[in-house]
Amino acid sequence: MAASLLIAAALLGACVCAQDVPPEARIESFTYNGAGCRQGTAVGDISVDGQALTIKFSEFGVSTDEQLVGKRKFCQLSIKVNSPAGWKYRLDTVTLLGYARLDANVKSVHKVTCYLTGTPGMSSFFVEKEGPLDDNYEYSGAFDNETYSVCGPGGNLNLKMEVRINNDADPAAEGVIDVDTADSQVTFEPSHALYVIKFTPC
């Protein structure tokens, strides 16, 4: 029997109903780093029961007004998930939300890459858009590979979230992308979810 673990990190997404999750499954710890989440620009807290991780970011956005470093940002999250003996999990789908204002000829790229410590290979989700655009966005889809964790305890879930903006085709054109990071959450409960994780018996 498969079960769903809902993870929303960095961007809040659509409501998804979880099936049974192994009772021992819990979030044990996490670290973050990157140009979009430099140390001191994010605050995180794991609930007492280990069922939810809430992270708030303040610098995860890009703009054509910035130099190269301000046109491309990423945030690397490493999350230690306790996967009980006899179970393994994989990332299944992702939902990205935010706001983008792009002039004509300005391009935006959103990419999420996942790898699991101790498991070869990785999976990713990629979206590219071109202006004109001035609206909130919601991009959803499946990861390109079914990369499973090791069976049972051990290993971390590693996520690299990237956002880029490019106006090389017309340097006078402008654009900005504001990643929706006001209240980011990792949780086992049915909630707004960025990532859907499928648990499967080994």
Secondary structure per residue as TSV (DSSP state, phi and psi in degrees):
chain	resnum	aa	ss	phi	psi
A	1	M	-	360.0	130.4
A	2	A	-	-86.7	152.8
A	3	A	E	-136.9	155.9
A	4	S	E	-110.3	134.0
A	5	L	E	-112.6	127.8
A	6	L	E	-98.7	127.0
A	7	I	E	-125.6	125.4
A	8	A	-	-122.1	107.6
A	9	A	-	-129.0	126.1
A	10	A	S	78.6	-32.9
A	11	L	S	-139.7	133.9
A	12	L	-	-84.3	139.4
A	13	G	-	-126.3	-155.1
A	14	A	-	-77.3	155.6
A	15	C	E	-73.0	129.9
A	16	V	E	-131.4	136.3
A	17	C	-	-88.2	127.5
A	18	A	-	-84.5	147.2
A	19	Q	-	-89.9	-167.3
A	20	D	-	-63.8	133.4
A	21	V	-	-112.8	140.0
A	22	P	-	-50.0	130.1
A	23	P	T	-60.5	-26.2
A	24	E	T	-82.8	-7.9
A	25	A	-	-64.8	131.2
A	26	R	E	-158.6	157.6
A	27	I	E	-89.9	122.4
A	28	E	E	-100.0	-38.1
A	29	S	E	-165.6	171.0
A	30	F	E	-158.7	157.5
A	31	T	E	-137.2	159.3
A	32	Y	E	-144.3	153.8
A	33	N	E	-169.9	156.2
A	34	G	S	141.1	168.2
A	35	A	T	-63.0	-27.2
A	36	G	T	-89.9	-6.6
A	37	C	S	-150.4	58.6
A	38	R	-	-59.1	152.5
A	39	Q	T	-54.4	130.6
A	40	G	T	95.5	-8.9
A	41	T	S	-104.5	4.1
A	42	A	E	-137.5	146.8
A	43	V	E	-126.5	127.8
A	44	G	E	-129.4	153.4
A	45	D	E	-149.8	131.1
A	46	I	E	-97.3	132.4
A	47	S	-	-63.8	158.9
A	48	V	T	-58.4	-37.2
A	49	D	T	-85.6	0.6
A	50	G	S	73.6	13.2
A	51	Q	S	-93.6	-9.6
A	52	A	E	-148.3	141.6
A	53	L	E	-124.1	123.0
A	54	T	E	-113.0	127.5
A	55	I	E	-127.7	134.4
A	56	K	E	-117.6	126.9
A	57	F	E	-107.9	158.5
A	58	S	S	-130.5	-4.3
A	59	E	-	-133.5	29.7
A	60	F	-	-101.6	77.5
A	61	G	E	-158.6	159.4
A	62	V	E	-133.8	159.0
A	63	S	E	-153.5	148.0
A	64	T	T	-70.8	-14.0
A	65	D	T	-72.9	-15.0
A	66	E	S	-92.2	166.9
A	67	Q	-	-72.7	-178.0
A	68	L	H	-51.6	-41.9
A	69	V	H	-63.9	-27.3
A	70	G	H	-88.3	-6.1
A	71	K	H	-96.0	-5.5
A	72	R	E	-146.8	117.2
A	73	K	E	-134.4	153.7
A	74	F	E	-142.7	160.9
A	75	C	E	-135.8	125.7
A	76	Q	E	-103.0	121.9
A	77	L	E	-113.2	134.0
A	78	S	E	-121.2	115.2
A	79	I	E	-118.0	123.5
A	80	K	E	-87.9	109.8
A	81	V	E	-106.4	127.3
A	82	N	E	-79.4	107.0
A	83	S	-	-100.5	117.2
A	84	P	-	-62.4	159.6
A	85	A	T	-57.2	138.7
A	86	G	T	89.0	2.1
A	87	W	E	-128.7	150.2
A	88	K	E	-136.9	164.2
A	89	Y	E	-143.6	162.0
A	90	R	E	-146.7	155.8
A	91	L	E	-75.6	135.6
A	92	D	E	-110.7	-60.4
A	93	T	E	-134.0	166.2
A	94	V	E	-141.2	147.1
A	95	T	E	-129.5	125.9
A	96	L	E	-112.9	133.7
A	97	L	E	-131.0	150.4
A	98	G	E	171.7	-159.5
A	99	Y	E	-131.5	138.6
A	100	A	E	-136.5	136.1
A	101	R	E	-125.4	111.8
A	102	L	E	-126.9	126.8
A	103	D	-	-70.4	168.5
A	104	A	T	-57.1	141.0
A	105	N	T	75.8	2.0
A	106	V	-	-94.7	131.4
A	107	K	E	-111.3	148.4
A	108	S	E	-124.9	147.8
A	109	V	E	-132.7	130.2
A	110	H	E	-118.2	132.8
A	111	K	E	-143.6	136.1
A	112	V	E	-123.7	124.1
A	113	T	E	-117.1	135.6
A	114	C	E	-125.5	137.2
A	115	Y	E	-141.1	152.9
A	116	L	E	-114.2	125.3
A	117	T	T	-54.9	129.3
A	118	G	T	90.2	-3.2
A	119	T	S	-120.4	128.0
A	120	P	S	-69.9	153.9
A	121	G	-	86.0	173.7
A	122	M	-	-151.9	168.3
A	123	S	E	-129.5	155.3
A	124	S	E	-148.5	163.1
A	125	F	E	-135.4	134.5
A	126	F	E	-139.6	132.6
A	127	V	E	-135.6	130.1
A	128	E	E	-122.9	133.0
A	129	K	E	-130.5	156.6
A	130	E	E	-131.9	138.9
A	131	G	S	-69.7	169.0
A	132	P	S	-79.0	141.7
A	133	L	E	-156.9	135.8
A	134	D	E	-152.3	86.1
A	135	D	E	-171.1	166.2
A	136	N	E	-69.5	152.2
A	137	Y	E	-128.0	155.3
A	138	E	E	-145.4	113.4
A	139	Y	E	-115.7	126.0
A	140	S	E	-129.6	149.3
A	141	G	E	174.8	180.0
A	142	A	E	-95.3	153.1
A	143	F	-	-70.5	151.7
A	144	D	S	-77.9	-17.0
A	145	N	S	-134.0	149.8
A	146	E	-	-94.6	85.3
A	147	T	-	-97.8	115.2
A	148	Y	B	-95.0	154.1
A	149	S	-	-72.9	170.9
A	150	V	-	-65.3	157.9
A	151	C	S	-76.0	125.5
A	152	G	S	83.6	-164.4
A	153	P	S	-63.3	155.9
A	154	G	-	111.7	145.2
A	155	G	-	88.2	153.6
A	156	N	-	-113.8	154.2
A	157	L	E	-90.5	118.3
A	158	N	E	-113.8	125.0
A	159	L	E	-124.3	128.6
A	160	K	E	-114.8	113.6
A	161	M	E	-103.7	124.3
A	162	E	E	-123.1	144.7
A	163	V	E	-138.0	133.7
A	164	R	E	-135.6	150.4
A	165	I	E	-133.4	141.1
A	166	N	E	-141.2	121.1
A	167	N	-	-119.9	29.8
A	168	D	T	-60.8	-32.3
A	169	A	T	-67.4	-24.4
A	170	D	-	-154.2	89.0
A	171	P	T	-56.5	-21.1
A	172	A	T	-80.2	-17.0
A	173	A	-	-74.8	151.6
A	174	E	-	-123.8	162.0
A	175	G	E	-169.8	159.9
A	176	V	E	-150.3	143.5
A	177	I	E	-126.8	125.5
A	178	D	E	-113.2	103.7
A	179	V	E	-69.3	133.7
A	180	D	-	-77.5	90.6
A	181	T	-	-120.7	22.7
A	182	A	S	-65.8	-34.9
A	183	D	S	-149.1	85.1
A	184	S	E	-91.5	144.4
A	185	Q	E	-145.1	141.5
A	186	V	E	-114.4	123.0
A	187	T	E	-151.5	155.0
A	188	F	S	-90.1	-13.0
A	189	E	S	-84.5	153.5
A	190	P	S	-57.2	121.5
A	191	S	E	-163.0	-176.3
A	192	H	E	-64.4	126.8
A	193	A	-	-126.9	133.3
A	194	L	S	-88.4	-48.7
A	195	Y	E	-114.4	139.5
A	196	V	E	-110.7	123.2
A	197	I	E	-108.2	133.3
A	198	K	E	-101.9	121.7
A	199	F	E	-89.8	138.8
A	200	T	E	-140.3	138.5
A	201	P	E	-60.8	144.1
A	202	C	-	-72.8	360.0
